[in-house]
């Protein structure tokens, strides 16, 4: 990839910056799909059974906010927004603010089924190394080691159901 020869800066005035923040804050998430699909329902059970939901928490409640549309809302982001030690396989050994070199923040999984629709061939995890959702799960280690092992040792059908559930989000 070639870099532009001249870096171009865009200087925002305060109002433009606030408008941008407002726009991003109020962007909607895509609706879930395949809600009644039996394989997806099975996958959802397996997701809880393998303890994925311990970090990828399905339901959160937002707090007060001056923007009414996002205040006190029940949302389904599938993240706890917290840092976890994900083991040496995912470590970049570069501490970043409060995150040690092995810690990553739980990715939100809402909308994940559309990742490759929006951008074909895009990868998963912090550096895009995983080409598929299966690969992303199999890179989990550290605090998520036992969940990863549960997924790895599931029957082929159960793994497919779990991945289909992820694709419905
Ligand atoms: C201990 C907490 C924890 C558990 C348990 C856990 N995850 Fe994760 N998950 C994470 C973190 C942290 C990341 C981000 C890692 C990174 O970016 O390198 C992540 C990333 C992912 C991603 C990639 C998302 C993306 O947009 O790139 C998928 C898919 C995923 N997890 C699914 C699962 C599934 C399925 C399970 C259960 C088998 C599971 N996770 C269990 C913490 C967890």
Backbone and ligand atoms as CSV (ligand in chain L), in Angstrom:
chain,resi,resn,atom,element,x,y,z
A,1,UNK,N,N,0.854,-1.195,0.000
A,1,UNK,CA,C,0.000,0.000,0.000
A,1,UNK,C,C,0.889,1.243,0.000
A,2,UNK,N,N,0.591,2.201,-0.875
A,2,UNK,CA,C,1.420,3.412,-0.888
A,2,UNK,C,C,0.779,4.494,-0.028
A,3,UNK,N,N,1.619,5.251,0.606
A,3,UNK,CA,C,1.126,6.321,1.470
A,3,UNK,C,C,1.045,7.617,0.666
A,4,UNK,N,N,0.064,8.442,0.969
A,4,UNK,CA,C,-0.015,9.711,0.248
A,4,UNK,C,C,1.232,10.538,0.534
A,5,UNK,N,N,1.731,11.221,-0.475
A,5,UNK,CA,C,2.988,11.946,-0.290
A,5,UNK,C,C,2.789,13.111,0.672
A,6,UNK,N,N,1.590,13.638,0.687
A,6,UNK,CA,C,1.365,14.776,1.575
A,6,UNK,C,C,0.200,14.444,2.501
A,7,UNK,N,N,0.456,14.498,3.811
A,7,UNK,CA,C,-0.614,14.233,4.782
A,7,UNK,C,C,-1.636,15.374,4.720
A,8,UNK,N,N,-2.920,15.024,4.616
A,8,UNK,CA,C,-3.921,16.092,4.577
A,8,UNK,C,C,-4.711,16.097,5.867
A,9,UNK,N,N,-4.776,17.234,6.513
A,9,UNK,CA,C,-5.501,17.362,7.764
A,9,UNK,C,C,-6.820,18.067,7.518
A,10,UNK,N,N,-7.845,17.591,8.183
A,10,UNK,CA,C,-9.118,18.289,8.104
A,10,UNK,C,C,-9.336,18.914,9.480
A,11,UNK,N,N,-9.459,20.225,9.517
A,11,UNK,CA,C,-9.659,20.893,10.801
A,11,UNK,C,C,-11.150,21.172,10.969
A,12,UNK,N,N,-11.719,20.564,12.021
A,12,UNK,CA,C,-13.141,20.767,12.297
A,12,UNK,C,C,-13.334,21.926,13.268
A,13,UNK,N,N,-14.337,22.737,13.049
A,13,UNK,CA,C,-14.726,23.666,14.107
A,13,UNK,C,C,-15.571,22.869,15.099
A,14,UNK,N,N,-15.837,23.456,16.266
A,14,UNK,CA,C,-16.487,22.732,17.363
A,14,UNK,C,C,-17.864,22.199,16.938
A,15,UNK,N,N,-18.623,23.007,16.214
A,15,UNK,CA,C,-19.973,22.597,15.812
A,15,UNK,C,C,-19.926,21.383,14.882
A,16,UNK,N,N,-18.992,21.397,13.938
A,16,UNK,CA,C,-18.878,20.270,13.007
A,16,UNK,C,C,-18.490,19.004,13.769
A,17,UNK,N,N,-17.588,19.167,14.734
A,17,UNK,CA,C,-17.180,18.017,15.539
A,17,UNK,C,C,-18.376,17.467,16.305
A,18,UNK,N,N,-19.139,18.372,16.936
A,18,UNK,CA,C,-20.321,17.925,17.701
A,18,UNK,C,C,-21.348,17.258,16.791
A,19,UNK,N,N,-21.526,17.784,15.602
A,19,UNK,CA,C,-22.464,17.160,14.656
A,19,UNK,C,C,-22.007,15.748,14.295
A,20,UNK,N,N,-20.705,15.592,14.120
A,20,UNK,CA,C,-20.173,14.266,13.791
A,20,UNK,C,C,-20.369,13.288,14.931
A,21,UNK,N,N,-20.107,13.742,16.147
A,21,UNK,CA,C,-20.290,12.879,17.317
A,21,UNK,C,C,-21.760,12.462,17.401
A,22,UNK,N,N,-22.662,13.420,17.218
A,22,UNK,CA,C,-24.096,13.139,17.278
A,22,UNK,C,C,-24.482,12.104,16.217
A,23,UNK,N,N,-23.958,12.271,15.026
A,23,UNK,CA,C,-24.269,11.343,13.927
A,23,UNK,C,C,-23.833,9.917,14.288
A,24,UNK,N,N,-22.605,9.786,14.783
A,24,UNK,CA,C,-22.084,8.452,15.085
A,24,UNK,C,C,-22.830,7.840,16.274
A,25,UNK,N,N,-23.125,8.685,17.284
A,25,UNK,CA,C,-23.841,8.209,18.476
A,25,UNK,C,C,-25.219,7.642,18.139
A,26,UNK,N,N,-25.861,8.217,17.156
A,26,UNK,CA,C,-27.255,7.842,16.900
A,26,UNK,C,C,-27.425,6.925,15.695
A,27,UNK,N,N,-26.315,6.435,15.152
A,27,UNK,CA,C,-26.406,5.461,14.058
A,27,UNK,C,C,-27.108,4.209,14.570
A,28,UNK,N,N,-28.037,3.674,13.802
A,28,UNK,CA,C,-28.733,2.457,14.224
A,28,UNK,C,C,-27.889,1.226,13.948
A,29,UNK,N,N,-28.192,0.139,14.651
A,29,UNK,CA,C,-27.525,-1.132,14.344
A,29,UNK,C,C,-28.473,-1.958,13.484
A,30,UNK,N,N,-27.919,-2.846,12.643
A,30,UNK,CA,C,-28.801,-3.657,11.810
A,30,UNK,C,C,-29.669,-4.580,12.664
A,31,UNK,N,N,-30.888,-4.817,12.227
A,31,UNK,CA,C,-31.789,-5.710,12.976
A,31,UNK,C,C,-31.287,-7.145,12.890
A,32,UNK,N,N,-31.557,-7.921,13.944
A,32,UNK,CA,C,-31.221,-9.345,13.918
A,32,UNK,C,C,-32.037,-10.051,12.852
A,33,UNK,N,N,-31.483,-11.139,12.333
A,33,UNK,CA,C,-32.219,-11.903,11.311
A,33,UNK,C,C,-32.416,-13.338,11.803
A,34,UNK,N,N,-33.197,-14.105,11.086
A,34,UNK,CA,C,-33.379,-15.551,11.312
A,34,UNK,C,C,-33.803,-15.896,12.741
A,35,UNK,N,N,-34.626,-15.032,13.349
A,35,UNK,CA,C,-34.996,-15.233,14.755
A,35,UNK,C,C,-35.687,-16.574,15.018
A,36,UNK,N,N,-36.464,-17.046,14.035
A,36,UNK,CA,C,-37.229,-18.289,14.266
A,36,UNK,C,C,-36.555,-19.523,13.692
A,37,UNK,N,N,-35.364,-19.363,13.193
A,37,UNK,CA,C,-34.665,-20.480,12.569
A,37,UNK,C,C,-34.203,-21.459,13.655
A,38,UNK,N,N,-34.607,-22.744,13.562
A,38,UNK,CA,C,-34.256,-23.701,14.624
A,38,UNK,C,C,-32.750,-23.858,14.833
A,39,UNK,N,N,-31.976,-23.805,13.738
A,39,UNK,CA,C,-30.522,-23.962,13.870
A,39,UNK,C,C,-29.928,-22.763,14.620
A,40,UNK,N,N,-30.475,-21.571,14.341
A,40,UNK,CA,C,-30.008,-20.365,15.026
A,40,UNK,C,C,-30.339,-20.445,16.521
A,41,UNK,N,N,-31.547,-20.952,16.829
A,41,UNK,CA,C,-31.934,-21.087,18.242
A,41,UNK,C,C,-31.013,-22.071,18.969
A,42,UNK,N,N,-30.688,-23.167,18.275
A,42,UNK,CA,C,-29.758,-24.149,18.849
A,42,UNK,C,C,-28.395,-23.481,19.079
A,43,UNK,N,N,-27.963,-22.697,18.098
A,43,UNK,CA,C,-26.674,-22.001,18.205
A,43,UNK,C,C,-26.645,-21.039,19.372
A,44,UNK,N,N,-27.763,-20.388,19.635
A,44,UNK,CA,C,-27.836,-19.445,20.752
A,44,UNK,C,C,-27.651,-20.181,22.084
A,45,UNK,N,N,-28.267,-21.382,22.192
A,45,UNK,CA,C,-28.100,-22.177,23.420
A,45,UNK,C,C,-26.643,-22.593,23.591
A,46,UNK,N,N,-26.035,-23.021,22.484
A,46,UNK,CA,C,-24.642,-23.462,22.550
A,46,UNK,C,C,-23.722,-22.294,22.934
A,47,UNK,N,N,-24.054,-21.101,22.460
A,47,UNK,CA,C,-23.291,-19.881,22.776
A,47,UNK,C,C,-23.303,-19.646,24.285
A,48,UNK,N,N,-24.471,-19.795,24.903
A,48,UNK,CA,C,-24.539,-19.646,26.363
A,48,UNK,C,C,-23.847,-20.805,27.052
A,49,UNK,N,N,-24.097,-22.026,26.542
A,49,UNK,CA,C,-23.533,-23.230,27.156
A,49,UNK,C,C,-22.014,-23.208,27.188
A,50,UNK,N,N,-21.403,-22.648,26.163
A,50,UNK,CA,C,-19.930,-22.593,26.096
A,50,UNK,C,C,-19.398,-21.366,26.828
A,51,UNK,N,N,-20.283,-20.650,27.493
A,51,UNK,CA,C,-19.905,-19.492,28.316
A,51,UNK,C,C,-19.401,-18.295,27.507
A,52,UNK,N,N,-19.719,-18.290,26.236
A,52,UNK,CA,C,-19.342,-17.133,25.415
A,52,UNK,C,C,-20.019,-15.885,25.973
A,53,UNK,N,N,-21.241,-16.079,26.473
A,53,UNK,CA,C,-22.051,-14.960,26.939
A,53,UNK,C,C,-21.506,-14.334,28.225
A,54,UNK,N,N,-20.485,-14.979,28.851
A,54,UNK,CA,C,-19.890,-14.377,30.047
A,54,UNK,C,C,-19.202,-13.067,29.682
A,55,UNK,N,N,-18.593,-13.008,28.515
A,55,UNK,CA,C,-17.936,-11.770,28.057
A,55,UNK,C,C,-18.797,-11.074,27.001
A,56,UNK,N,N,-19.311,-11.860,26.069
A,56,UNK,CA,C,-20.175,-11.287,25.023
A,56,UNK,C,C,-21.595,-11.219,25.583
A,57,UNK,N,N,-21.812,-10.276,26.510
A,57,UNK,CA,C,-23.095,-10.150,27.208
A,57,UNK,C,C,-24.161,-9.637,26.246
A,58,UNK,N,N,-25.276,-10.380,26.211
A,58,UNK,CA,C,-26.311,-10.083,25.214
A,58,UNK,C,C,-26.992,-8.750,25.464
A,59,UNK,N,N,-27.316,-8.470,26.726
A,59,UNK,CA,C,-28.173,-7.311,26.977
A,59,UNK,C,C,-27.550,-6.329,27.960
A,60,UNK,N,N,-27.511,-5.074,27.582
A,60,UNK,CA,C,-27.047,-4.011,28.481
A,60,UNK,C,C,-28.072,-2.881,28.461
A,61,UNK,N,N,-27.971,-2.021,29.471
A,61,UNK,CA,C,-28.884,-0.880,29.548
A,61,UNK,C,C,-28.025,0.384,29.534
A,62,UNK,N,N,-28.351,1.328,28.662
A,62,UNK,CA,C,-27.583,2.573,28.645
A,62,UNK,C,C,-28.032,3.469,29.796
A,63,UNK,N,N,-27.212,4.437,30.141
A,63,UNK,CA,C,-27.527,5.338,31.251
A,63,UNK,C,C,-28.164,6.625,30.750
A,64,UNK,N,N,-28.129,7.618,31.627
A,64,UNK,CA,C,-28.680,8.920,31.237
A,64,UNK,C,C,-27.807,9.536,30.146
A,65,UNK,N,N,-28.418,10.302,29.294
A,65,UNK,CA,C,-27.669,11.015,28.258
A,65,UNK,C,C,-28.499,12.195,27.801
A,66,UNK,N,N,-27.803,13.253,27.414
A,66,UNK,CA,C,-28.575,14.423,26.979
A,66,UNK,C,C,-29.269,14.164,25.636
A,67,UNK,N,N,-28.764,13.162,24.909
A,67,UNK,CA,C,-29.451,12.761,23.673
A,67,UNK,C,C,-30.499,11.709,24.047
A,68,UNK,N,N,-31.780,12.114,23.993
A,68,UNK,CA,C,-32.861,11.230,24.432
A,68,UNK,C,C,-32.877,9.879,23.731
A,69,UNK,N,N,-32.580,9.887,22.430
A,69,UNK,CA,C,-32.693,8.668,21.623
A,69,UNK,C,C,-31.785,7.550,22.123
A,70,UNK,N,N,-30.723,7.894,22.845
A,70,UNK,CA,C,-29.810,6.842,23.301
A,70,UNK,C,C,-29.808,6.693,24.823
A,71,UNK,N,N,-30.622,7.482,25.521
A,71,UNK,CA,C,-30.653,7.405,26.985
A,71,UNK,C,C,-31.555,6.272,27.456
A,72,UNK,N,N,-31.104,5.558,28.475
A,72,UNK,CA,C,-31.903,4.519,29.138
A,72,UNK,C,C,-32.545,3.530,28.163
A,73,UNK,N,N,-31.702,3.033,27.269
A,73,UNK,CA,C,-32.178,2.075,26.259
A,73,UNK,C,C,-31.653,0.685,26.585
A,74,UNK,N,N,-32.483,-0.326,26.309
A,74,UNK,CA,C,-31.995,-1.699,26.378
A,74,UNK,C,C,-31.371,-2.023,25.025
A,75,UNK,N,N,-30.107,-2.436,25.062
A,75,UNK,CA,C,-29.408,-2.740,23.810
A,75,UNK,C,C,-28.855,-4.171,23.862
A,76,UNK,N,N,-28.532,-4.726,22.710
A,76,UNK,CA,C,-28.039,-6.111,22.619
A,76,UNK,C,C,-26.706,-6.150,21.880
A,77,UNK,N,N,-25.659,-5.631,22.531
A,77,UNK,CA,C,-24.376,-5.501,21.817
A,77,UNK,C,C,-23.492,-6.761,21.861
A,78,UNK,N,N,-23.801,-7.711,22.728
A,78,UNK,CA,C,-22.958,-8.910,22.901
A,78,UNK,C,C,-21.517,-8.559,23.250
A,79,UNK,N,N,-21.377,-7.651,24.218
A,79,UNK,CA,C,-20.070,-7.336,24.791
A,79,UNK,C,C,-20.268,-6.841,26.216
A,80,UNK,N,N,-19.237,-7.035,27.053
A,80,UNK,CA,C,-19.258,-6.451,28.403
A,80,UNK,C,C,-18.434,-5.157,28.420
A,81,UNK,N,N,-17.868,-4.804,27.262
A,81,UNK,CA,C,-17.040,-3.599,27.109
A,81,UNK,C,C,-15.799,-3.624,28.004
A,82,UNK,N,N,-15.423,-4.803,28.475
A,82,UNK,CA,C,-14.296,-4.894,29.414
A,82,UNK,C,C,-13.072,-5.538,28.764
A,83,UNK,N,N,-11.931,-5.326,29.431
A,83,UNK,CA,C,-10.678,-5.929,28.967
A,83,UNK,C,C,-10.534,-7.334,29.522
A,84,UNK,N,N,-10.006,-8.244,28.702
A,84,UNK,CA,C,-9.733,-9.609,29.161
A,84,UNK,C,C,-8.365,-10.059,28.653
A,85,UNK,N,N,-7.709,-10.865,29.489
A,85,UNK,CA,C,-6.460,-11.482,29.067
A,85,UNK,C,C,-6.810,-12.609,28.098
A,86,UNK,N,N,-6.400,-12.469,26.852
A,86,UNK,CA,C,-6.798,-13.444,25.827
A,86,UNK,C,C,-5.677,-14.408,25.472
A,87,UNK,N,N,-4.616,-14.434,26.315
A,87,UNK,CA,C,-3.563,-15.418,26.121
A,87,UNK,C,C,-2.469,-14.950,25.180
A,88,UNK,N,N,-1.438,-15.800,25.063
A,88,UNK,CA,C,-0.250,-15.386,24.307
A,88,UNK,C,C,-0.501,-15.348,22.799
A,89,UNK,N,N,-1.417,-16.193,22.308
A,89,UNK,CA,C,-1.680,-16.250,20.863
A,89,UNK,C,C,-2.156,-14.919,20.297
A,90,UNK,N,N,-2.925,-14.178,21.076
A,90,UNK,CA,C,-3.455,-12.896,20.594
A,90,UNK,C,C,-2.648,-11.703,21.090
A,91,UNK,N,N,-1.648,-11.972,21.976
A,91,UNK,CA,C,-0.915,-10.860,22.598
A,91,UNK,C,C,-0.079,-10.107,21.572
A,92,UNK,N,N,-0.041,-8.784,21.691
A,92,UNK,CA,C,0.910,-8.025,20.874
A,92,UNK,C,C,2.023,-7.463,21.757
A,93,UNK,N,N,1.924,-7.765,23.077
A,93,UNK,CA,C,2.935,-7.340,24.049
A,93,UNK,C,C,3.216,-5.841,23.998
A,94,UNK,N,N,2.198,-5.095,23.603
A,94,UNK,CA,C,2.331,-3.643,23.600
A,94,UNK,C,C,1.242,-3.049,24.475
A,95,UNK,N,N,1.562,-2.772,25.756
A,95,UNK,CA,C,0.554,-2.202,26.640
A,95,UNK,C,C,0.012,-0.903,26.053
A,96,UNK,N,N,-1.255,-0.683,26.240
A,96,UNK,CA,C,-1.908,0.476,25.650
A,96,UNK,C,C,-2.860,1.055,26.697
A,97,UNK,N,N,-2.520,2.246,27.237
A,97,UNK,CA,C,-3.284,2.848,28.338
A,97,UNK,C,C,-3.476,1.799,29.430
A,98,UNK,N,N,-4.728,1.405,29.768
A,98,UNK,CA,C,-4.898,0.455,30.876
A,98,UNK,C,C,-4.801,-1.006,30.442
A,99,UNK,N,N,-4.689,-1.250,29.141
A,99,UNK,CA,C,-4.632,-2.636,28.659
A,99,UNK,C,C,-3.194,-3.131,28.629
A,100,UNK,N,N,-2.963,-4.297,29.243
A,100,UNK,CA,C,-1.630,-4.891,29.166
A,100,UNK,C,C,-1.448,-5.456,27.751
A,101,UNK,N,N,-0.265,-5.977,27.491
A,101,UNK,CA,C,0.025,-6.491,26.144
A,101,UNK,C,C,-0.709,-7.765,25.783
A,102,UNK,N,N,-1.455,-8.346,26.745
A,102,UNK,CA,C,-2.235,-9.546,26.406
A,102,UNK,C,C,-3.738,-9.299,26.503
A,103,UNK,N,N,-4.099,-8.065,26.834
A,103,UNK,CA,C,-5.524,-7.791,27.048
A,103,UNK,C,C,-6.171,-7.114,25.844
A,104,UNK,N,N,-7.406,-7.513,25.615
A,104,UNK,CA,C,-8.221,-6.911,24.546
A,104,UNK,C,C,-9.610,-6.661,25.085
A,105,UNK,N,N,-10.279,-5.679,24.492
A,105,UNK,CA,C,-11.647,-5.420,24.910
A,105,UNK,C,C,-12.589,-6.322,24.117
A,106,UNK,N,N,-13.554,-6.896,24.816
A,106,UNK,CA,C,-14.513,-7.798,24.164
A,106,UNK,C,C,-15.187,-7.099,22.978
A,107,UNK,N,N,-15.053,-7.698,21.815
A,107,UNK,CA,C,-15.686,-7.121,20.621
A,107,UNK,C,C,-17.193,-7.245,20.739
A,108,UNK,N,N,-17.900,-6.207,20.308
A,108,UNK,CA,C,-19.355,-6.313,20.180
A,108,UNK,C,C,-19.643,-7.255,19.014
A,109,UNK,N,N,-20.661,-8.088,19.173
A,109,UNK,CA,C,-20.964,-9.025,18.082
A,109,UNK,C,C,-22.220,-8.630,17.304
A,110,UNK,N,N,-22.893,-7.544,17.735
A,110,UNK,CA,C,-24.087,-7.164,16.958
A,110,UNK,C,C,-23.641,-6.715,15.573
A,111,UNK,N,N,-24.389,-7.157,14.574
A,111,UNK,CA,C,-24.073,-6.796,13.187
A,111,UNK,C,C,-22.948,-7.609,12.573
A,112,UNK,N,N,-22.379,-8.561,13.360
A,112,UNK,CA,C,-21.181,-9.246,12.853
A,112,UNK,C,C,-21.475,-10.082,11.602
A,113,UNK,N,N,-22.733,-10.530,11.471
A,113,UNK,CA,C,-23.106,-11.329,10.298
A,113,UNK,C,C,-23.008,-10.555,8.999
A,114,UNK,N,N,-22.938,-9.239,9.079
A,114,UNK,CA,C,-22.891,-8.424,7.859
A,114,UNK,C,C,-21.477,-7.953,7.511
A,115,UNK,N,N,-20.497,-8.353,8.343
A,115,UNK,CA,C,-19.128,-7.855,8.147
A,115,UNK,C,C,-18.655,-8.016,6.710
A,116,UNK,N,N,-18.781,-9.258,6.201
A,116,UNK,CA,C,-18.229,-9.498,4.865
A,116,UNK,C,C,-19.176,-9.080,3.745
A,117,UNK,N,N,-20.429,-8.725,4.121
A,117,UNK,CA,C,-21.332,-8.133,3.127
A,117,UNK,C,C,-20.921,-6.685,2.899
A,118,UNK,N,N,-20.596,-6.019,4.022
A,118,UNK,CA,C,-20.202,-4.614,3.932
A,118,UNK,C,C,-18.837,-4.493,3.259
A,119,UNK,N,N,-17.933,-5.371,3.640
A,119,UNK,CA,C,-16.570,-5.318,3.081
A,119,UNK,C,C,-16.064,-6.747,2.854
A,120,UNK,N,N,-16.232,-7.265,1.625
A,120,UNK,CA,C,-15.812,-8.652,1.363
A,120,UNK,C,C,-14.338,-8.844,1.716
A,121,UNK,N,N,-14.027,-10.012,2.203
A,121,UNK,CA,C,-12.662,-10.407,2.598
A,121,UNK,C,C,-12.162,-9.673,3.832
A,122,UNK,N,N,-13.043,-8.961,4.569
A,122,UNK,CA,C,-12.515,-8.344,5.791
A,122,UNK,C,C,-12.309,-9.431,6.837
A,123,UNK,N,N,-11.298,-9.247,7.674
A,123,UNK,CA,C,-10.971,-10.243,8.682
A,123,UNK,C,C,-11.547,-9.877,10.032
A,124,UNK,N,N,-11.410,-10.794,10.979
A,124,UNK,CA,C,-11.912,-10.582,12.336
A,124,UNK,C,C,-10.740,-10.476,13.318
A,125,UNK,N,N,-11.034,-10.102,14.545
A,125,UNK,CA,C,-10.101,-9.866,15.657
A,125,UNK,C,C,-9.359,-8.536,15.447
A,126,UNK,N,N,-8.573,-8.128,16.487
A,126,UNK,CA,C,-8.046,-6.762,16.491
A,126,UNK,C,C,-7.166,-6.442,15.288
A,127,UNK,N,N,-6.528,-7.454,14.719
A,127,UNK,CA,C,-5.656,-7.174,13.575
A,127,UNK,C,C,-6.155,-7.837,12.290
A,128,UNK,N,N,-7.390,-8.298,12.311
A,128,UNK,CA,C,-7.984,-8.864,11.095
A,128,UNK,C,C,-7.397,-10.194,10.658
A,129,UNK,N,N,-6.715,-10.900,11.576
A,129,UNK,CA,C,-6.006,-12.121,11.184
A,129,UNK,C,C,-6.939,-13.300,10.869
A,130,UNK,N,N,-8.146,-13.290,11.449
A,130,UNK,CA,C,-9.059,-14.424,11.262
A,130,UNK,C,C,-9.897,-14.201,10.012
A,131,UNK,N,N,-9.857,-15.192,9.103
A,131,UNK,CA,C,-10.600,-15.024,7.845
A,131,UNK,C,C,-12.067,-15.380,8.004
A,132,UNK,N,N,-12.367,-16.187,9.038
A,132,UNK,CA,C,-13.754,-16.629,9.242
A,132,UNK,C,C,-14.083,-16.510,10.727
A,133,UNK,N,N,-15.379,-16.649,11.042
A,133,UNK,CA,C,-15.784,-16.601,12.450
A,133,UNK,C,C,-15.199,-17.783,13.220
A,134,UNK,N,N,-15.137,-18.963,12.579
A,134,UNK,CA,C,-14.539,-20.139,13.248
A,134,UNK,C,C,-13.100,-19.822,13.663
A,135,UNK,N,N,-12.340,-19.253,12.731
A,135,UNK,CA,C,-10.946,-18.931,13.053
A,135,UNK,C,C,-10.873,-17.933,14.208
A,136,UNK,N,N,-11.770,-16.945,14.196
A,136,UNK,CA,C,-11.762,-15.935,15.278
A,136,UNK,C,C,-11.975,-16.624,16.629
A,137,UNK,N,N,-12.892,-17.585,16.682
A,137,UNK,CA,C,-13.164,-18.274,17.954
A,137,UNK,C,C,-11.950,-19.112,18.361
A,138,UNK,N,N,-11.356,-19.791,17.385
A,138,UNK,CA,C,-10.232,-20.685,17.707
A,138,UNK,C,C,-8.971,-19.928,18.141
A,139,UNK,N,N,-8.903,-18.618,17.866
A,139,UNK,CA,C,-7.775,-17.820,18.365
A,139,UNK,C,C,-7.969,-17.443,19.837
A,140,UNK,N,N,-9.183,-17.626,20.396
A,140,UNK,CA,C,-9.414,-17.267,21.803
A,140,UNK,C,C,-8.532,-18.118,22.715
A,141,UNK,N,N,-7.909,-17.474,23.717
A,141,UNK,CA,C,-7.124,-18.209,24.711
A,141,UNK,C,C,-7.264,-17.487,26.040
A,142,UNK,N,N,-6.303,-17.686,26.939
A,142,UNK,CA,C,-6.323,-16.987,28.231
A,142,UNK,C,C,-7.640,-17.224,28.963
A,143,UNK,N,N,-8.300,-16.135,29.357
A,143,UNK,CA,C,-9.566,-16.271,30.091
A,143,UNK,C,C,-10.650,-16.983,29.280
A,144,UNK,N,N,-10.496,-17.027,27.963
A,144,UNK,CA,C,-11.518,-17.642,27.115
A,144,UNK,C,C,-11.115,-19.042,26.650
A,145,UNK,N,N,-10.040,-19.583,27.235
A,145,UNK,CA,C,-9.515,-20.891,26.808
A,145,UNK,C,C,-10.583,-22.010,26.888
A,146,UNK,N,N,-11.304,-22.064,28.027
A,146,UNK,CA,C,-12.259,-23.176,28.179
A,146,UNK,C,C,-13.433,-23.029,27.211
A,147,UNK,N,N,-13.854,-21.790,26.916
A,147,UNK,CA,C,-14.920,-21.587,25.916
A,147,UNK,C,C,-14.446,-22.043,24.543
A,148,UNK,N,N,-13.215,-21.675,24.227
A,148,UNK,CA,C,-12.632,-22.082,22.940
A,148,UNK,C,C,-12.608,-23.606,22.821
A,149,UNK,N,N,-12.172,-24.268,23.925
A,149,UNK,CA,C,-12.082,-25.731,23.915
A,149,UNK,C,C,-13.465,-26.360,23.737
A,150,UNK,N,N,-14.479,-25.760,24.378
A,150,UNK,CA,C,-15.844,-26.285,24.196
A,150,UNK,C,C,-16.244,-26.214,22.739
A,151,UNK,N,N,-15.942,-25.089,22.112
A,151,UNK,CA,C,-16.289,-24.921,20.694
A,151,UNK,C,C,-15.515,-25.933,19.844
A,152,UNK,N,N,-14.225,-26.059,20.118
A,152,UNK,CA,C,-13.367,-26.929,19.310
A,152,UNK,C,C,-13.821,-28.385,19.366
A,153,UNK,N,N,-14.346,-28.793,20.548
A,153,UNK,CA,C,-14.702,-30.199,20.717
A,153,UNK,C,C,-16.194,-30.465,20.455
A,154,UNK,N,N,-16.933,-29.466,20.008
A,154,UNK,CA,C,-18.340,-29.690,19.650
A,154,UNK,C,C,-18.421,-30.539,18.386
A,155,UNK,N,N,-19.609,-31.135,18.157
A,155,UNK,CA,C,-19.814,-31.835,16.885
A,155,UNK,C,C,-19.803,-30.786,15.776
A,156,UNK,N,N,-19.570,-31.262,14.554
A,156,UNK,CA,C,-19.539,-30.354,13.413
A,156,UNK,C,C,-20.854,-29.586,13.301
A,157,UNK,N,N,-21.952,-30.303,13.542
A,157,UNK,CA,C,-23.282,-29.688,13.447
A,157,UNK,C,C,-23.476,-28.583,14.474
A,158,UNK,N,N,-22.999,-28.818,15.697
A,158,UNK,CA,C,-23.127,-27.805,16.744
A,158,UNK,C,C,-22.276,-26.574,16.426
A,159,UNK,N,N,-21.065,-26.811,15.927
A,159,UNK,CA,C,-20.221,-25.658,15.547
A,159,UNK,C,C,-20.906,-24.834,14.458
A,160,UNK,N,N,-21.506,-25.535,13.487
A,160,UNK,CA,C,-22.189,-24.820,12.395
A,160,UNK,C,C,-23.371,-24.020,12.944
A,161,UNK,N,N,-24.091,-24.591,13.918
A,161,UNK,CA,C,-25.248,-23.894,14.496
A,161,UNK,C,C,-24.786,-22.636,15.227
A,162,UNK,N,N,-23.708,-22.771,15.998
A,162,UNK,CA,C,-23.209,-21.602,16.735
A,162,UNK,C,C,-22.788,-20.488,15.772
A,163,UNK,N,N,-22.108,-20.866,14.711
A,163,UNK,CA,C,-21.661,-19.859,13.742
A,163,UNK,C,C,-22.863,-19.240,13.014
A,164,UNK,N,N,-23.882,-20.065,12.748
A,164,UNK,CA,C,-25.084,-19.514,12.110
A,164,UNK,C,C,-25.773,-18.512,13.036
A,165,UNK,N,N,-25.754,-18.817,14.344
A,165,UNK,CA,C,-26.307,-17.855,15.314
A,165,UNK,C,C,-25.529,-16.535,15.238
A,166,UNK,N,N,-24.189,-16.620,15.220
A,166,UNK,CA,C,-23.387,-15.380,15.129
A,166,UNK,C,C,-23.760,-14.602,13.861
A,167,UNK,N,N,-23.969,-15.341,12.772
A,167,UNK,CA,C,-24.311,-14.676,11.511
A,167,UNK,C,C,-25.699,-14.053,11.524
A,168,UNK,N,N,-26.514,-14.430,12.500
A,168,UNK,CA,C,-27.867,-13.853,12.590
A,168,UNK,C,C,-27.860,-12.539,13.374
A,169,UNK,N,N,-26.712,-12.218,14.004
A,169,UNK,CA,C,-26.667,-11.032,14.870
A,169,UNK,C,C,-26.460,-9.742,14.064
L,1,LIG,C1,C,-13.007,-14.113,28.452
L,1,LIG,C2,C,-13.882,-13.348,27.587
L,1,LIG,C3,C,-14.376,-13.962,26.301
L,1,LIG,C4,C,-15.038,-15.164,26.117
L,1,LIG,C5,C,-15.408,-16.197,27.180
L,1,LIG,C6,C,-15.319,-15.268,24.697
L,1,LIG,N1,N,-14.852,-14.169,24.038
L,1,LIG,FE1,FE,-15.047,-13.751,22.055
L,1,LIG,N2,N,-13.837,-12.141,22.271
L,1,LIG,C7,C,-13.322,-11.680,23.457
L,1,LIG,C8,C,-12.380,-10.604,23.196
L,1,LIG,C9,C,-11.593,-9.836,24.252
L,1,LIG,C10,C,-12.350,-10.454,21.788
L,1,LIG,C11,C,-11.444,-9.482,21.002
L,1,LIG,C12,C,-10.106,-10.185,20.705
L,1,LIG,C13,C,-9.256,-9.472,19.672
L,1,LIG,O1,O,-9.691,-8.488,19.094
L,1,LIG,O2,O,-8.134,-9.928,19.419
L,1,LIG,C14,C,-13.305,-11.418,21.240
L,1,LIG,C15,C,-13.590,-11.553,19.891
L,1,LIG,C16,C,-14.539,-12.416,19.371
L,1,LIG,C17,C,-14.923,-12.492,17.983
L,1,LIG,C18,C,-14.378,-11.625,16.857
L,1,LIG,C19,C,-15.223,-10.393,16.690
L,1,LIG,C20,C,-14.714,-9.424,15.663
L,1,LIG,O3,O,-15.493,-8.514,15.286
L,1,LIG,O4,O,-13.554,-9.501,15.229
L,1,LIG,C21,C,-15.878,-13.484,17.878
L,1,LIG,C22,C,-16.600,-13.938,16.620
L,1,LIG,C23,C,-16.061,-14.032,19.203
L,1,LIG,N3,N,-15.236,-13.350,20.082
L,1,LIG,C24,C,-16.917,-15.067,19.516
L,1,LIG,C25,C,-16.873,-15.771,20.724
L,1,LIG,C26,C,-17.543,-17.038,20.948
L,1,LIG,C27,C,-18.423,-17.767,19.939
L,1,LIG,C28,C,-17.225,-17.418,22.217
L,1,LIG,C29,C,-17.575,-18.717,22.915
L,1,LIG,C30,C,-17.105,-19.946,22.271
L,1,LIG,C31,C,-16.409,-16.365,22.798
L,1,LIG,N4,N,-16.197,-15.396,21.854
L,1,LIG,C32,C,-15.943,-16.342,24.113
L,1,LIG,C33,C,-13.630,-12.145,24.723
L,1,LIG,C34,C,-14.255,-13.353,24.977
